[in-house]
Amino acid sequence: MRAFTDSAGRTWTLSLTLDAAKRVRSLLDVDLLDLENGDPPLLTRLGTDIILLCDVVFAIVKPQADSAGVSDEQFGASLGGDVILAAQTAFYEELVDFFRKLGRSDLARAVEAQKQMIELTVKGIETKIDGLDIEGEVDAILAETPGGLSPSSPAPSESTPAP
């Protein structure tokens, strides 16, 4: 079992059991036991569709939410970026444990690979953004505009009409 705490201070415990998988399938028409199905595969969709991921997490913790009187909307309202990341991490770790214990190390490895791919993609995008010369890009775009204005160009003087 894995846990995460939402922004309202409530701790949610994720336990992937057959009952939880059936509940997810019943509520969302998502089969957590068939991660490779679909186009794109469910595992990819869970990694790229934050709303789907949060809906799946809510379906797993629904008995806890019902006991606490927390609706789907209240649950969603308590999920900021940091909480979603914590829930995603807990969810992936729970999936890995479930499939390992089921003797499906292939699916456990697929989940681990998906998590690593997300992390590497984010890191790669951050590196690319960090390497951007934003001011240079803006100068180049503005230099191509009629009149050749750029942020580094001197402002028009009073005697020179602006383009």
N, C-alpha and C positions, 0 to 999 in steps of 0.2 A: 504494500500500500504506500502511496505517495500522497503528500499533502501540500497545499498552498493556502495562503491567506489573502483574502480580498481586501479592497480598500476600506471596507466597513469594519475590518478587524475580525471577520468570521473565517475560521479555518475549515477548509473543505478537504476531505480525504477521498482520493481516487483509488478505487479498488476495481480492477477489471476482472469481472467474473462472468460466467455464462449468463447469469441473470442480467448483469449490466449490459452485456453485448446484445441480448434480446431486447432490452429496453431501448437502447440506441436504435436498433433496427425498427422497432415498433413505432417509436416517436419520430424518427428522422428518415427512415428508409435507407439507412446507412449500415452496411454489414462490416463491422470491425474485424470479423474473422476472415474477410476476403479483401485484404489490402491491395491486391494486385488487379482487382477488377475495375473496369471503367476506363474512360478515355478523357482526361488523363486518369491514371490509376488513383484509387482512393487515397493511398499513402501520399501521393503528390498533392492531391486536393487538400488534405489535412495540413500540409506544410505551407500551402499558398493561400488558402481561404480562411482567414481569421474568424469570420463569422461561423463557418461550418465547424471549425475547431472548437469554438466556445459553445456552440450548440451541443456538440458531442460531449464536451466536459459537463455541461449542465445536465444532460440526460443521464450521465453516469452518477452524478451526485444528487439527482432528483429526490430520492428518498430522504436524504439529509435536508434538502431544501424544503420539502413538504413538512418535515418535522419542525423545522425552524420557521415555517410560515413565510418563506422567501419565494417570490414568484420569479419566473424566467426574466421578466423585465427588471426586477430589483437585482437579480444576480448579474445581469448584463451591465446595469448601471454601476456596479462595484468592480468592474473589470477595466482598469486603466492599462496602459502599455506595459508597465512593470508587472502587474498581476497576470496579464495574458502571457507574458514570457514565462513567469513562474508556473502557470497552469500548463503551458505547452511543454515545459521541461518535465513536469510531474507526469503528464499524460504519456510522453514518449518513454520515460523510464518505466512506467507501469505497463505499457505495451511490450517493451523489451522483456520485462520479467514474465509477463503472461505467456508470451510465445516460447521463451526458454523453458519454462516449467512444463509447457505443453509438448516439448520435444521438437519444436519448430525453430531451430537455430537459424535457418535460412530467413525466416520472417523477422526474427529478432535482429539479425544483421542488416536486413533491409531497412528496418526502422532506424537503427543506429546510423546507417549510411545517409538516410534522408535528413536526419538531424544534423549530421556533419555537413551535408551539402548546403543546407540553409545557412549554417554558420559561416562556411567558406564563401558563399555567395554574398552575404552581407559584408564580410571582411573585404572581399574583392571590390565591391561597389564603393565602400568607404575609401579604400586606397585610391580608386580612380577619381573620386570626388576630391580627395585631398590633393591630388596632383593637378587639378584644374587651375588654369590661370584665368580666373573669372574676369578680372579687369582687362587682360589682354584679349579675351574673347569678345567682351563688350566693345573695346576699341576697334577690333577688326570688323564687327558687324556695323558699327556706326560709320566707319571709314568707307563702307560700301554704299551708304545711303547718299541720296542726292545732296550735294553741298559738302560732303565729306566731313561732317561733324564727328568729333570723338571727345570723350571726356577729358583728354589731355590737351585738346585744342584750346587756344585762348578764346575767351568770350568775345563776341562781336563788340567793337567800340561803338560809341554813340554815333560816329560819322559813318560807320559801316552798317548797312541794313542787314538784319538777320535774314537768313534764307527762308 
